[in-house]
Amino acid sequence: SARLARPFDITQMPEYDMLALTMTLKVSKTGDEEFVIGMTCGEDCFGALPMSSVLSELPLNHWKEVVIPLNCFASKGLDLKNVEVPLFMQANQGWELSVNKAELVSSKELTSCPQ
């Protein structure tokens, strides 16, 4: 994860309600434990989503795009007006993956939130 120099207010971005975290990643090995992707907004303030089932469905060793609507993080507690860490990943043993790109992009066809 990387902390921003100062908190960022995502709601100031145009069409922020249509934004999605878009990542290009490659899963090399799946694990038995939960894999979580999230963002933080201060101490004890975050929005994190379980991604194990989504990542387990991806073909191994192939670059794939994963799109997560920003409102999914907000529904899990992220304060969009005070984002400090725009991306963190947390996993227990077993998971191996590479991230080529991660960005916030406007998405007209927002997908559902990971379960």
N, CA, C and O atoms as a GROMACS GRO file, in nm:
protein
  460
    1SER      N    1   0.084  -0.118   0.000
    1SER     CA    2   0.000   0.000   0.000
    1SER      C    3   0.088   0.124   0.000
    1SER      O    4   0.204   0.119   0.039
    2ALA      N    5   0.032   0.234  -0.043
    2ALA     CA    6   0.103   0.361  -0.047
    2ALA      C    7   0.013   0.470   0.010
    2ALA      O    8  -0.102   0.485  -0.032
    3ARG      N    9   0.065   0.544   0.105
    3ARG     CA   10  -0.011   0.652   0.168
    3ARG      C   11   0.012   0.781   0.090
    3ARG      O   12   0.125   0.813   0.054
    4LEU      N   13  -0.096   0.855   0.065
    4LEU     CA   14  -0.086   0.984  -0.002
    4LEU      C   15  -0.025   1.087   0.093
    4LEU      O   16  -0.036   1.072   0.215
    5ALA      N   17   0.039   1.190   0.038
    5ALA     CA   18   0.100   1.295   0.121
    5ALA      C   19  -0.005   1.364   0.208
    5ALA      O   20   0.023   1.402   0.322
    6ARG      N   21  -0.126   1.381   0.153
    6ARG     CA   22  -0.237   1.436   0.230
    6ARG      C   23  -0.365   1.368   0.182
    6ARG      O   24  -0.371   1.320   0.069
    7PRO      N   25  -0.466   1.363   0.267
    7PRO     CA   26  -0.592   1.298   0.227
    7PRO      C   27  -0.649   1.359   0.099
    7PRO      O   28  -0.637   1.479   0.075
    8PHE      N   29  -0.711   1.274   0.019
    8PHE     CA   30  -0.767   1.316  -0.110
    8PHE      C   31  -0.919   1.304  -0.106
    8PHE      O   32  -0.973   1.203  -0.059
    9ASP      N   33  -0.988   1.406  -0.156
    9ASP     CA   34  -1.134   1.408  -0.162
    9ASP      C   35  -1.177   1.361  -0.301
    9ASP      O   36  -1.178   1.440  -0.396
   10ILE      N   37  -1.213   1.236  -0.312
   10ILE     CA   38  -1.253   1.179  -0.440
   10ILE      C   39  -1.383   1.241  -0.491
   10ILE      O   40  -1.408   1.244  -0.611
   11THR      N   41  -1.466   1.292  -0.399
   11THR     CA   42  -1.594   1.350  -0.441
   11THR      C   43  -1.575   1.478  -0.523
   11THR      O   44  -1.670   1.527  -0.584
   12GLN      N   45  -1.453   1.532  -0.526
   12GLN     CA   46  -1.425   1.651  -0.606
   12GLN      C   47  -1.394   1.615  -0.751
   12GLN      O   48  -1.384   1.704  -0.836
   13MET      N   49  -1.378   1.488  -0.780
   13MET     CA   50  -1.350   1.444  -0.916
   13MET      C   51  -1.481   1.443  -0.997
   13MET      O   52  -1.586   1.411  -0.942
   14PRO      N   53  -1.474   1.479  -1.126
   14PRO     CA   54  -1.595   1.476  -1.209
   14PRO      C   55  -1.656   1.335  -1.212
   14PRO      O   56  -1.584   1.236  -1.225
   15GLU      N   57  -1.786   1.329  -1.200
   15GLU     CA   58  -1.859   1.202  -1.206
   15GLU      C   59  -1.800   1.097  -1.112
   15GLU      O   60  -1.787   0.980  -1.149
   16TYR      N   61  -1.765   1.139  -0.991
   16TYR     CA   62  -1.702   1.046  -0.896
   16TYR      C   63  -1.790   0.924  -0.868
   16TYR      O   64  -1.739   0.818  -0.835
   17ASP      N   65  -1.922   0.940  -0.880
   17ASP     CA   66  -2.011   0.828  -0.853
   17ASP      C   67  -2.007   0.722  -0.962
   17ASP      O   68  -2.064   0.614  -0.947
   18MET      N   69  -1.939   0.753  -1.073
   18MET     CA   70  -1.923   0.656  -1.182
   18MET      C   71  -1.781   0.598  -1.187
   18MET      O   72  -1.748   0.522  -1.279
   19LEU      N   73  -1.698   0.632  -1.088
   19LEU     CA   74  -1.560   0.585  -1.089
   19LEU      C   75  -1.549   0.440  -1.042
   19LEU      O   76  -1.628   0.392  -0.961
   20ALA      N   77  -1.449   0.374  -1.095
   20ALA     CA   78  -1.419   0.237  -1.054
   20ALA      C   79  -1.268   0.220  -1.041
   20ALA      O   80  -1.192   0.280  -1.116
   21LEU      N   81  -1.227   0.140  -0.945
   21LEU     CA   82  -1.087   0.100  -0.936
   21LEU      C   83  -1.067  -0.009  -1.040
   21LEU      O   84  -1.129  -0.116  -1.033
   22THR      N   85  -0.981   0.019  -1.136
   22THR     CA   86  -0.953  -0.076  -1.243
   22THR      C   87  -0.809  -0.122  -1.229
   22THR      O   88  -0.717  -0.041  -1.228
   23MET      N   89  -0.790  -0.252  -1.220
   23MET     CA   90  -0.657  -0.309  -1.203
   23MET      C   91  -0.630  -0.413  -1.310
   23MET      O   92  -0.717  -0.492  -1.345
   24THR      N   93  -0.508  -0.412  -1.360
   24THR     CA   94  -0.462  -0.519  -1.448
   24THR      C   95  -0.370  -0.605  -1.362
   24THR      O   96  -0.267  -0.558  -1.314
   25LEU      N   97  -0.408  -0.730  -1.344
   25LEU     CA   98  -0.329  -0.816  -1.257
   25LEU      C   99  -0.320  -0.957  -1.312
   25LEU      O  100  -0.396  -0.998  -1.400
   26LYS      N  101  -0.225  -1.029  -1.255
   26LYS     CA  102  -0.202  -1.168  -1.294
   26LYS      C  103  -0.191  -1.252  -1.167
   26LYS      O  104  -0.105  -1.226  -1.083
   27VAL      N  105  -0.277  -1.351  -1.154
   27VAL     CA  106  -0.273  -1.442  -1.040
   27VAL      C  107  -0.183  -1.559  -1.078
   27VAL      O  108  -0.208  -1.628  -1.177
   28SER      N  109  -0.078  -1.581  -0.998
   28SER     CA  110   0.013  -1.693  -1.023
   28SER      C  111  -0.022  -1.814  -0.937
   28SER      O  112   0.002  -1.928  -0.976
   29LYS      N  113  -0.079  -1.786  -0.819
   29LYS     CA  114  -0.113  -1.894  -0.728
   29LYS      C  115  -0.226  -1.846  -0.637
   29LYS      O  116  -0.221  -1.736  -0.584
   30THR      N  117  -0.328  -1.930  -0.620
   30THR     CA  118  -0.438  -1.895  -0.530
   30THR      C  119  -0.411  -1.953  -0.392
   30THR      O  120  -0.339  -2.052  -0.377
   31GLY      N  121  -0.469  -1.890  -0.293
   31GLY     CA  122  -0.453  -1.936  -0.156
   31GLY      C  123  -0.583  -1.987  -0.099
   31GLY      O  124  -0.689  -1.971  -0.160
   32ASP      N  125  -0.575  -2.048   0.017
   32ASP     CA  126  -0.694  -2.101   0.084
   32ASP      C  127  -0.761  -1.996   0.171
   32ASP      O  128  -0.879  -2.008   0.205
   33GLU      N  129  -0.686  -1.892   0.207
   33GLU     CA  130  -0.738  -1.789   0.296
   33GLU      C  131  -0.793  -1.671   0.216
   33GLU      O  132  -0.776  -1.665   0.094
   34GLU      N  133  -0.857  -1.580   0.285
   34GLU     CA  134  -0.920  -1.463   0.223
   34GLU      C  135  -0.816  -1.365   0.166
   34GLU      O  136  -0.711  -1.343   0.226
   35PHE      N  137  -0.849  -1.308   0.052
   35PHE     CA  138  -0.770  -1.202  -0.010
   35PHE      C  139  -0.860  -1.078  -0.012
   35PHE      O  140  -0.973  -1.085  -0.059
   36VAL      N  141  -0.810  -0.966   0.040
   36VAL     CA  142  -0.889  -0.845   0.055
   36VAL      C  143  -0.822  -0.730  -0.019
   36VAL      O  144  -0.700  -0.716  -0.015
   37ILE      N  145  -0.902  -0.648  -0.087
   37ILE     CA  146  -0.855  -0.525  -0.150
   37ILE      C  147  -0.935  -0.411  -0.089
   37ILE      O  148  -1.056  -0.422  -0.071
   38GLY      N  149  -0.866  -0.302  -0.056
   38GLY     CA  150  -0.937  -0.191   0.006
   38GLY      C  151  -0.867  -0.058  -0.008
   38GLY      O  152  -0.763  -0.046  -0.072
   39MET      N  153  -0.927   0.043   0.055
   39MET     CA  154  -0.875   0.179   0.063
   39MET      C  155  -0.896   0.225   0.207
   39MET      O  156  -0.989   0.180   0.274
   40THR      N  157  -0.809   0.316   0.254
   40THR     CA  158  -0.826   0.367   0.390
   40THR      C  159  -0.853   0.517   0.389
   40THR      O  160  -0.821   0.588   0.294
   41CYS      N  161  -0.913   0.562   0.499
   41CYS     CA  162  -0.950   0.702   0.515
   41CYS      C  163  -0.914   0.750   0.656
   41CYS      O  164  -0.984   0.834   0.712
   42GLY      N  165  -0.807   0.699   0.710
   42GLY     CA  166  -0.764   0.736   0.845
   42GLY      C  167  -0.760   0.614   0.935
   42GLY      O  168  -0.788   0.502   0.893
   43GLU      N  169  -0.724   0.639   1.060
   43GLU     CA  170  -0.715   0.530   1.156
   43GLU      C  171  -0.854   0.470   1.180
   43GLU      O  172  -0.949   0.542   1.206
   44ASP      N  173  -0.863   0.340   1.170
   44ASP     CA  174  -0.990   0.267   1.186
   44ASP      C  175  -1.098   0.312   1.088
   44ASP      O  176  -1.217   0.297   1.117
   45CYS      N  177  -1.058   0.367   0.974
   45CYS     CA  178  -1.152   0.409   0.871
   45CYS      C  179  -1.106   0.348   0.739
   45CYS      O  180  -1.000   0.382   0.688
   46PHE      N  181  -1.187   0.257   0.685
   46PHE     CA  182  -1.148   0.190   0.561
   46PHE      C  183  -1.270   0.126   0.496
   46PHE      O  184  -1.375   0.110   0.558
   47GLY      N  185  -1.253   0.090   0.373
   47GLY     CA  186  -1.350   0.009   0.301
   47GLY      C  187  -1.273  -0.104   0.236
   47GLY      O  188  -1.186  -0.079   0.152
   48ALA      N  189  -1.304  -0.228   0.271
   48ALA     CA  190  -1.230  -0.343   0.219
   48ALA      C  191  -1.328  -0.447   0.167
   48ALA      O  192  -1.436  -0.468   0.223
   49LEU      N  193  -1.289  -0.511   0.059
   49LEU     CA  194  -1.376  -0.607  -0.007
   49LEU      C  195  -1.309  -0.744  -0.019
   49LEU      O  196  -1.191  -0.752  -0.051
   50PRO      N  197  -1.384  -0.851   0.007
   50PRO     CA  198  -1.330  -0.986  -0.013
   50PRO      C  199  -1.318  -1.014  -0.163
   50PRO      O  200  -1.414  -0.998  -0.238
   51MET      N  201  -1.201  -1.055  -0.205
   51MET     CA  202  -1.176  -1.076  -0.348
   51MET      C  203  -1.138  -1.219  -0.382
   51MET      O  204  -1.112  -1.249  -0.499
   52SER      N  205  -1.133  -1.308  -0.285
   52SER     CA  206  -1.087  -1.445  -0.310
   52SER      C  207  -1.165  -1.514  -0.421
   52SER      O  208  -1.106  -1.575  -0.510
   53SER      N  209  -1.297  -1.504  -0.417
   53SER     CA  210  -1.377  -1.575  -0.518
   53SER      C  211  -1.356  -1.516  -0.656
   53SER      O  212  -1.350  -1.590  -0.755
   54VAL      N  213  -1.344  -1.383  -0.666
   54VAL     CA  214  -1.320  -1.318  -0.795
   54VAL      C  215  -1.184  -1.360  -0.850
   54VAL      O  216  -1.172  -1.398  -0.966
   55LEU      N  217  -1.081  -1.351  -0.766
   55LEU     CA  218  -0.945  -1.382  -0.811
   55LEU      C  219  -0.928  -1.530  -0.842
   55LEU      O  220  -0.852  -1.566  -0.932
   56SER      N  221  -0.997  -1.616  -0.770
   56SER     CA  222  -0.987  -1.760  -0.794
   56SER      C  223  -1.045  -1.801  -0.928
   56SER      O  224  -1.008  -1.905  -0.984
   57GLU      N  225  -1.137  -1.720  -0.981
   57GLU     CA  226  -1.198  -1.751  -1.110
   57GLU      C  227  -1.113  -1.708  -1.229
   57GLU      O  228  -1.139  -1.748  -1.342
   58LEU      N  229  -1.011  -1.626  -1.204
   58LEU     CA  230  -0.926  -1.579  -1.314
   58LEU      C  231  -0.832  -1.691  -1.358
   58LEU      O  232  -0.787  -1.770  -1.274
   59PRO      N  233  -0.801  -1.699  -1.487
   59PRO     CA  234  -0.706  -1.800  -1.532
   59PRO      C  235  -0.567  -1.768  -1.477
   59PRO      O  236  -0.524  -1.653  -1.477
   60LEU      N  237  -0.498  -1.870  -1.430
   60LEU     CA  238  -0.364  -1.850  -1.374
   60LEU      C  239  -0.266  -1.803  -1.481
   60LEU      O  240  -0.271  -1.845  -1.596
   61ASN      N  241  -0.176  -1.714  -1.439
   61ASN     CA  242  -0.065  -1.666  -1.522
   61ASN      C  243  -0.108  -1.592  -1.648
   61ASN      O  244  -0.036  -1.593  -1.748
   62HIS      N  245  -0.224  -1.527  -1.644
   62HIS     CA  246  -0.271  -1.444  -1.754
   62HIS      C  247  -0.309  -1.306  -1.699
   62HIS      O  248  -0.375  -1.298  -1.595
   63TRP      N  249  -0.269  -1.200  -1.767
   63TRP     CA  250  -0.307  -1.065  -1.726
   63TRP      C  251  -0.454  -1.045  -1.753
   63TRP      O  252  -0.502  -1.071  -1.864
   64LYS      N  253  -0.527  -0.999  -1.652
   64LYS     CA  254  -0.671  -0.974  -1.664
   64LYS      C  255  -0.705  -0.842  -1.596
   64LYS      O  256  -0.637  -0.799  -1.504
   65GLU      N  257  -0.811  -0.779  -1.645
   65GLU     CA  258  -0.858  -0.655  -1.584
   65GLU      C  259  -0.969  -0.686  -1.484
   65GLU      O  260  -1.062  -0.761  -1.514
   66VAL      N  261  -0.957  -0.627  -1.366
   66VAL     CA  262  -1.059  -0.641  -1.262
   66VAL      C  263  -1.112  -0.501  -1.234
   66VAL      O  264  -1.035  -0.408  -1.210
   67VAL      N  265  -1.244  -0.486  -1.236
   67VAL     CA  266  -1.307  -0.356  -1.216
   67VAL      C  267  -1.395  -0.362  -1.090
   67VAL      O  268  -1.482  -0.448  -1.077
   68ILE      N  269  -1.370  -0.268  -0.998
   68ILE     CA  270  -1.449  -0.261  -0.874
   68ILE      C  271  -1.505  -0.120  -0.862
   68ILE      O  272  -1.429  -0.025  -0.847
   69PRO      N  273  -1.637  -0.105  -0.866
   69PRO     CA  274  -1.696   0.028  -0.850
   69PRO      C  275  -1.654   0.091  -0.717
   69PRO      O  276  -1.650   0.024  -0.614
   70LEU      N  277  -1.622   0.220  -0.720
   70LEU     CA  278  -1.578   0.291  -0.601
   70LEU      C  279  -1.684   0.288  -0.491
   70LEU      O  280  -1.651   0.286  -0.372
   71ASN      N  281  -1.810   0.287  -0.531
   71ASN     CA  282  -1.916   0.286  -0.429
   71ASN      C  283  -1.916   0.156  -0.348
   71ASN      O  284  -1.974   0.152  -0.239
   72CYS      N  285  -1.853   0.052  -0.398
   72CYS     CA  286  -1.841  -0.072  -0.320
   72CYS      C  287  -1.756  -0.048  -0.195
   72CYS      O  288  -1.789  -0.096  -0.087
   73PHE      N  289  -1.647   0.028  -0.210
   73PHE     CA  290  -1.561   0.061  -0.096
   73PHE      C  291  -1.636   0.153   0.000
   73PHE      O  292  -1.626   0.138   0.122
   74ALA      N  293  -1.711   0.249  -0.055
   74ALA     CA  294  -1.789   0.342   0.029
   74ALA      C  295  -1.894   0.266   0.110
   74ALA      O  296  -1.918   0.298   0.226
   75SER      N  297  -1.956   0.166   0.050
   75SER     CA  298  -2.059   0.090   0.121
   75SER      C  299  -2.000   0.007   0.235
   75SER      O  300  -2.073  -0.038   0.324
   76LYS      N  301  -1.869  -0.015   0.232
   76LYS     CA  302  -1.800  -0.091   0.338
   76LYS      C  303  -1.733   0.001   0.439
   76LYS      O  304  -1.660  -0.046   0.526
   77GLY      N  305  -1.758   0.134   0.428
   77GLY     CA  306  -1.707   0.225   0.531
   77GLY      C  307  -1.608   0.330   0.485
   77GLY      O  308  -1.567   0.414   0.566
   78LEU      N  309  -1.566   0.328   0.359
   78LEU     CA  310  -1.469   0.426   0.312
   78LEU      C  311  -1.532   0.565   0.304
   78LEU      O  312  -1.639   0.582   0.246
   79ASP      N  313  -1.465   0.665   0.363
   79ASP     CA  314  -1.506   0.805   0.351
   79ASP      C  315  -1.440   0.861   0.226
   79ASP      O  316  -1.319   0.888   0.226
   80LEU      N  317  -1.517   0.879   0.121
   80LEU     CA  318  -1.462   0.923  -0.008
   80LEU      C  319  -1.403   1.064  -0.002
   80LEU      O  320  -1.330   1.104  -0.093
   81LYS      N  321  -1.434   1.140   0.102
   81LYS     CA  322  -1.381   1.276   0.115
   81LYS      C  323  -1.246   1.279   0.185
   81LYS      O  324  -1.187   1.386   0.200
   82ASN      N  325  -1.196   1.163   0.228
   82ASN     CA  326  -1.076   1.162   0.311
   82ASN      C  327  -0.989   1.039   0.283
   82ASN      O  328  -0.945   0.972   0.377
   83VAL      N  329  -0.963   1.008   0.156
   83VAL     CA  330  -0.886   0.888   0.121
   83VAL      C  331  -0.737   0.912   0.147
   83VAL      O  332  -0.678   1.006   0.094
   84GLU      N  333  -0.677   0.825   0.228
   84GLU     CA  334  -0.534   0.835   0.259
   84GLU      C  335  -0.452   0.729   0.187
   84GLU      O  336  -0.343   0.758   0.136
   85VAL      N  337  -0.502   0.607   0.181
   85VAL     CA  338  -0.436   0.498   0.109
   85VAL      C  339  -0.533   0.453   0.000
   85VAL      O  340  -0.634   0.389   0.029
   86PRO      N  341  -0.502   0.487  -0.128
   86PRO     CA  342  -0.596   0.457  -0.235
   86PRO      C  343  -0.603   0.310  -0.277
   86PRO      O  344  -0.692   0.271  -0.353
   87LEU      N  345  -0.510   0.229  -0.228
   87LEU     CA  346  -0.515   0.086  -0.259
   87LEU      C  347  -0.429   0.009  -0.160
   87LEU      O  348  -0.311   0.038  -0.143
   88PHE      N  349  -0.490  -0.090  -0.095
   88PHE     CA  350  -0.411  -0.186  -0.018
   88PHE      C  351  -0.463  -0.325  -0.046
   88PHE      O  352  -0.580  -0.344  -0.079
   89MET      N  353  -0.375  -0.420  -0.033
   89MET     CA  354  -0.410  -0.561  -0.051
   89MET      C  355  -0.362  -0.636   0.072
   89MET      O  356  -0.252  -0.612   0.122
   90GLN      N  357  -0.446  -0.726   0.118
   90GLN     CA  358  -0.411  -0.804   0.236
   90GLN      C  359  -0.448  -0.949   0.212
   90GLN      O  360  -0.560  -0.981   0.172
   91ALA      N  361  -0.352  -1.037   0.235
   91ALA     CA  362  -0.377  -1.180   0.214
   91ALA      C  363  -0.296  -1.261   0.313
   91ALA      O  364  -0.191  -1.218   0.362
   92ASN      N  365  -0.348  -1.377   0.342
   92ASN     CA  366  -0.272  -1.472   0.421
   92ASN      C  367  -0.191  -1.559   0.326
   92ASN      O  368  -0.183  -1.530   0.207
   93GLN      N  369  -0.132  -1.661   0.377
   93GLN     CA  370  -0.042  -1.745   0.298
   93GLN      C  371  -0.108  -1.802   0.174
   93GLN      O  372  -0.228  -1.826   0.169
   94GLY      N  373  -0.024  -1.822   0.072
   94GLY     CA  374  -0.068  -1.895  -0.046
   94GLY      C  375  -0.089  -1.812  -0.170
   94GLY      O  376  -0.067  -1.861  -0.281
   95TRP      N  377  -0.130  -1.686  -0.155
   95TRP     CA  378  -0.160  -1.604  -0.272
   95TRP      C  379  -0.033  -1.548  -0.334
   95TRP      O  380   0.057  -1.501  -0.264
   96GLU      N  381  -0.027  -1.553  -0.466
   96GLU     CA  382   0.080  -1.487  -0.541
   96GLU      C  383   0.016  -1.417  -0.660
   96GLU      O  384  -0.048  -1.481  -0.743
   97LEU      N  385   0.034  -1.284  -0.666
   97LEU     CA  386  -0.018  -1.212  -0.782
   97LEU      C  387   0.067  -1.091  -0.811
   97LEU      O  388   0.138  -1.040  -0.724
   98SER      N  389   0.060  -1.045  -0.934
   98SER     CA  390   0.132  -0.927  -0.980
   98SER      C  391   0.030  -0.824  -1.027
   98SER      O  392  -0.072  -0.859  -1.086
   99VAL      N  393   0.059  -0.697  -0.999
   99VAL     CA  394  -0.027  -0.588  -1.045
   99VAL      C  395   0.052  -0.505  -1.144
   99VAL      O  396   0.160  -0.455  -1.112
  100ASN      N  397  -0.001  -0.490  -1.263
  100ASN     CA  398   0.063  -0.410  -1.366
  100ASN      C  399   0.015  -0.265  -1.361
  100ASN      O  400   0.094  -0.173  -1.382
  101LYS      N  401  -0.114  -0.246  -1.333
  101LYS     CA  402  -0.170  -0.112  -1.334
  101LYS      C  403  -0.290  -0.108  -1.239
  101LYS      O  404  -0.366  -0.204  -1.230
  102ALA      N  405  -0.305   0.004  -1.169
  102ALA     CA  406  -0.423   0.028  -1.086
  102ALA      C  407  -0.457   0.176  -1.097
  102ALA      O  408  -0.373   0.262  -1.072
  103GLU      N  409  -0.582   0.204  -1.136
  103GLU     CA  410  -0.622   0.344  -1.154
  103GLU      C  411  -0.772   0.359  -1.133
  103GLU      O  412  -0.848   0.263  -1.143
  104LEU      N  413  -0.811   0.483  -1.104
  104LEU     CA  414  -0.953   0.516  -1.096
  104LEU      C  415  -0.995   0.566  -1.232
  104LEU      O  416  -0.938   0.662  -1.284
  105VAL      N  417  -1.095   0.502  -1.289
  105VAL     CA  418  -1.144   0.542  -1.421
  105VAL      C  419  -1.296   0.550  -1.418
  105VAL      O  420  -1.362   0.483  -1.338
  106SER      N  421  -1.350   0.633  -1.506
  106SER     CA  422  -1.494   0.642  -1.520
  106SER      C  423  -1.543   0.518  -1.593
  106SER      O  424  -1.487   0.479  -1.696
  107SER      N  425  -1.646   0.457  -1.540
  107SER     CA  426  -1.698   0.334  -1.599
  107SER      C  427  -1.848   0.347  -1.618
  107SER      O  428  -1.924   0.355  -1.521
  108LYS      N  429  -1.890   0.349  -1.741
  108LYS     CA  430  -2.033   0.361  -1.772
  108LYS      C  431  -2.106   0.230  -1.740
  108LYS      O  432  -2.226   0.230  -1.711
  109GLU      N  433  -2.034   0.120  -1.746
  109GLU     CA  434  -2.093  -0.012  -1.720
  109GLU      C  435  -2.036  -0.067  -1.589
  109GLU      O  436  -1.952  -0.157  -1.590
  110LEU      N  437  -2.084  -0.013  -1.479
  110LEU     CA  438  -2.033  -0.056  -1.350
  110LEU      C  439  -2.080  -0.198  -1.319
  110LEU      O  440  -2.196  -0.233  -1.340
  111THR      N  441  -1.988  -0.275  -1.269
  111THR     CA  442  -2.019  -0.413  -1.231
  111THR      C  443  -2.071  -0.415  -1.087
  111THR      O  444  -2.072  -0.312  -1.020
  112SER      N  445  -2.114  -0.529  -1.042
  112SER     CA  446  -2.161  -0.541  -0.904
  112SER      C  447  -2.042  -0.554  -0.810
  112SER      O  448  -1.929  -0.579  -0.853
  113CYS      N  449  -2.068  -0.536  -0.684
  113CYS     CA  450  -1.962  -0.543  -0.583
  113CYS      C  451  -1.925  -0.689  -0.557
  113CYS      O  452  -2.011  -0.777  -0.557
  114PRO      N  453  -1.795  -0.716  -0.536
  114PRO     CA  454  -1.751  -0.852  -0.502
  114PRO      C  455  -1.814  -0.896  -0.370
  114PRO      O  456  -1.833  -0.815  -0.279
  115GLN      N  457  -1.847  -1.023  -0.362
  115GLN     CA  458  -1.909  -1.077  -0.239
  115GLN      C  459  -1.812  -1.164  -0.165
  115GLN      O  460  -1.846  -1.219  -0.060
   0.00000   0.00000   0.00000
